Amino acid sequence: MNIVPAWNRAATQVKAYRAQLRFCLRMTVAALLAFALTQLLAIPLHGLWAVLTAVVATQVSVGGSLRAAAEYVVGTIGGVAYATFVGVLVPHATPLALAGVLALTVAPLAGAAALNPSFRVAPFTAVIVLLISNELGEGPLESALYRLLEVALGGAVAVTVSLLVFPERAYGLGLDAAARALDQLAQVLPELLAGFSRKLDLDEVRRIQDATGEAVANCLAIAAEAKRERFVNLGPEPDPGPLARTLLRLRHDLVIIGRAAVAPLPDILSSRLGPLLASLAAGASDYLRQSASALRSRRSPPPLDPITTTLEAYTSEIAVLRNQGLTRSLSSSEVERLFALGFALEQLHRNFVDLARCVEEAARPRGKAKPSTGSPD
């Protein structure tokens, strides 16, 4: 009788980590396939370089694999070419001479890696070419050719496996990451707006802001991978850039609100604006959660009218307070915080409009997305 619940729990866990499990399978297949090919080609050291390249270049998404393979190939070509050039021109028959050649090779490549991430593997590649070639009795040129062959083979295997073995599109991963970020923003927004009615824990606010920043940064990284997939997709997905940038702007809105909420508003304002801000926080939080749900299920965004109505009521109340002269007694810092809040809420509403457009775009069937005409910046 306990088998069915246990099976359901196991199935739920597998579904929750489906992307990770597929990634494990793809990397294993890539490593084994690269190893098998190197055995057929009788490459020295059991095809070590090809297998390493296949493992390193296989990423969670197809776009990530394309990026990793391209960077690895570029870095390898740079490292191999420079190490071969130095190894051929500068004799290094003694350990001391080899140390000098090693320094002469690694230093410039390390500088290139610091300037351009694509060259991160160049110093490592150069060391392999210089040191292993001597141990195997190969010349620098022969060693360089083997390394290029192996890296090209490993990169090709990684990309092929990523495309054919349970391919995971970065676009879909990006929508899921965006939905998680929206859920996080939905949880944070009411807490920040509550700071205008009661004192907040500033350390907690900083922790909240850092967490939302990491979530949005993750979405931006996945969006960059999804753009690369548009070059290999037969049915292009919508441009992920507008959604990622909208999330970034929403996060900036929360940063402004958090800075303005360092202290509660005066009682005379809090009693009038507090209920409106609480209503706005609840509506905005609900809108963000519904938008997250819409992204996950690829359906149209929720209506924005309730938030628009609440924001108009807040703006009208601010005008009434000014007409009654209740804002004249405020200090300059209180006026600045009240202005910053109004500005942030206006920007929040504009970004909600952009978010609705992005969610609507994601809801369209594949192959029916409108051509990108620029992001709603």
N, C-alpha and C positions, 0 to 999 in steps of 0.2 A: 504493500500500500504506500510505502514511502519512496518507491522508485520514481513515480511520476513527479512529485514536487522536487526531488533531487535533480531529476533530468531537466526540469524547467529552469531551476536555478543555474545549472551548468550551461544550458543553452543561452540564458540571459547574460552570463559572464562572457561566453564566447562572442556573443553579438556585441557586447560593450567594447571588447578588445579586438574586434575583427580586423581593423586596419593594422594593428601591431602584429597579429598572428600572420596576416598575409605578408607583411614585411619580413618576418622571420623566414617564411617559406621562400620568398623571392631571393633573399640573400643566400640561403642555402643552395638553391638551384643555381644561382649565378656562380657561386664558388665551385660547385661540382662540375658545372659545364665548362668553366674556364680551365679547371684542372684536366678534364678529359681532352679538351682540344690541345692543350700543351703537351700531353702525352703523345697524341697523334703526330704532333709536329716535332717531337723529340727536343723540346726546349730545355736547356740546362736548369739545374736546381728545381726540377719538377714544376717549372713554370711559375716560380714564386711570385714574380712581378705581376704576371697576368692575373693570378688568383687574388693577390692583394688589391689590384686595381678593380677587379670585379666586385670585391667586397666593399671597398671604400666608395665606389661610384653608385652602388645600389642604395637608393634612398626610399623613404616612405612613399613618395609620390613619383609619378613619371617626370614631372617638372623638376623635382629635386635630383633625380638621377641624371637628367640632361645637364643640369648645372654642374653637378659633381664631376661627371665624365668630362665635360668641356674644360673645367678648371684643372682637372688632373692631367689631361692631355696637353694643355697649354703649358702647365708647370713642368711637365716631364720634357717636352720639347726644348723649353728654355734651359733646363738643367743639363740635359744631355748635350745640347749643342755647345753650351759654354764649357762644360767639363771636358768634352772632347777637344775643343779648341785649345784649352790650357794644357791638357795632358799630352797633346801632340807637339806643341811648341816648346814646352818646358820639360827637360829631362827630370826624372824622379826615380832614379835607380836605388837611392839610399833612403832609409827612414827619415832622415833630416830633410832631404829634398822633397820627399813625399809630403811631409808636414807643411813645408812651404807652399807646395802646389795646392794642398788642401785649403790652407788659409786664403790663398789667392783666388780659389774657386768659390769657397763658401761665403766670404765677406760680401762680394757684390750681389750674389744671389739672395742673401739674407736681406740686403737693402731693397732689392726688387720685391721680395715677399712682403716687406713692411709697407711698401707703397701700393702694391696691388695684390689682393688675396689670391688671384689666379696663379701666382708664382709661389704659393706656400709650399708646394712639394718640390720646387726646383732645387733648394739646397740639399734635401734628402736624396733626390735623384742623383745629383752630382757626386755626393759621397759614395753612393753605390757604384757608380760608373768608375770612379777612381780606385776604390779599394777592392771591390770584388773582381774587377777585371784582372788585377795583378794576381789574386789568389787562384783564378781559373786559368791563368796563362793567356788571357785574351788581351789584345791591344785595346786602347781607348775607343777606337773607331768601331771595332767588332762588338765591344760591350755596348756601345751606344746604340748600334743597330738592333741588337737583341732587346734592349730596354724599350725602344720605340715600338718594336713588333709586339712585345708583350703588353705594353700599355694600350696600344690600339686594340689588341684582341680583348683585353679585359674590359675596356670601356665599351666596346661593341657588345660584348656579352651582357654587361650590366643594363644597357639601354634596351636591348632586345628582350631580356627577361622582364624588365619593368613594363614593357609594352604588351607582352604576351601572357605572362603568368599572373593571374588575378590583378590586372592593372588597377592602380589606385590613383584617380585623378586628383590633382592638387585643387582643382576648382571645387569639387565636392567636399574635400577636407577643409577648404577655406570657408565654405558656407557653415560647416559645423563649428569651426573655430569662431566665426563671426557670431553665431548663435550663442555660444558660450560667453563671448565677450558682452553681448547684449544682456544676457542674464545677469552678468556681474554688474554691469552699469545699472540695471534695474534695481539691484539690491543696494547699491551705493547711493543712488540719487536721493531717496527719502532720508537717509541718514545725514547727508550733507545739508539738505534743505531744513532739517530739524534744528540745525545749528543757529538759525535765525530766531528760534524761540527758546532754546536752552543751550547751555555751554557744552561744547564738544571736547572730547579728548583729542588733542592735537596730534599726539603720537599715533593714535588709531586712525586719524584722518590721513596722515602720511602713509601709513601701511596700506590703507584702502587705495590711495592714489597710485602707489607703486604697483599694487596687484592689478589694477585696471590698465596701467601702462604696459605691463608685461603681456597681458591678454591681447591688447591692441597691437603691440609689436609683433606678436606671433601671427596675427592676421595679416599684417603687412608682409611678413616674410613668406607666408604661404601664397599670398597674391602674386608676389614676384615669381614664384615657381609656376603658378597657374598661367602666367603670361607666356612662359616658355612652351607650355603645352599647346598653345594655340597654333604653333608651327607644325605640330604633328597630328592634331585632331582632324578627323575627317568631317565631323560636325562640330564646328567651333562653339565653345561656350561663350556666354557674355563676358565682357571685359571685367575682371575682378577688381580693377583699380578703384572705380568710384565707390564701391562698398567699403573697401579698406580705408580710403581717405575720409569717408563719412564717419566711420568709427573713430578715426583719429580726431576729427573735429568734435565729435561728441565727448571724447575724453577730455579735450581742451576745455569744453564748456564746464565739465565737472571740476576741472582744476580751478577755473575762475570762481565757481560757486563755493568751492572749498576754501579758497583764500578769503572770500567775502564773509564766510560764516565763522570767522575766528572768534566772534563774540555775538551774543544775542542782540537783537534790535531793542531799542527802548520800549518800555511797557506800552506806551501810548500807541506805538506802531505795531508792536507784536500782537496786541489784542485785536487789531483790525486786519493785519496782513497774515497772521498765523494760520487761521482757518483756510484762507485762500491758498497759501503755500502748501499746507497739508493736503488739500484737495488736488492741487497741481502735482505734488509729489506722487500721490497715489495714482493719478491718471497717467502721468508720464512713465512711472514704473510699470504699470500694467501694459502700456503701449509697447515698451521695450520688450517685455516678456512675450507679448503676442507676436511681435515682429520676429523674435527669435524662433518661436514655434512655427511661424510662416516660412522662415528660411529652411528649417529642418524638413518641413513637409512640402516645400516648393509650391506654396499657395500665395494668394494675393495678400497684401498688407492689411492690418486692421484700420478702421476709420480714424481719422485724425481730428474730427470735429469736436469731440469732448474736450480735448486738450486746448484747442483753439478757443473754445468758449470760456474755459477757466482762465486762460491767459488774458483774454480780453477783460474778464471781470477783475483780474489783478491790476491790469493797466488802468482801468477805470477807477479803481479804489485809490491807486497812487495819485491820480489826477484830483480826486476829491480831497485827499489829505493835503495836497499842495494848496488847493483853493481855500481850505480851512486854515491854512497857515501853520499846520502842525509840523511841517518839516523845517521851519525857520529856526527852531531851537536846537536843531541837531548840530553836533560838532562836525568839523570838516571830515574826519575819518568815518563818521557814521553816514554822512552824505555820500562819500566815495563808495562805501560798501553797498549802500542802497542803489546807487547808479550801476555799480558792477553787477549786482544781482539782476537788475532790469535788463542790462545788456546781455548777460549770459542766458537769461530766459528767452529773449528774442532770438539769439543765435541757436539756442536749443530747438526752438520751434522750426526755424529754417532748416536745421539739420535733420529734424524729424521728417520734413517734406522730402529732403534728399534720400533719407533712409527708405521712405515709402516707395520712391522711384526705383531704388536698388532692389528692394524686395520684390517689387512687381516684375522687374527684369529677370530676376532669378526664377520666378514662377513660370516663365514662358517655357514651352517645350524645347528640347534640344533642336538646334538647327533652325529655330524660328526667332532667335534673338535679333534685335535690330542692330545694324552696324553701329559701332561706337562712334559718337560724334563729339567725344570729349566728356570729361567727368563733371559732375555738378560741384564744382569747386567754389 
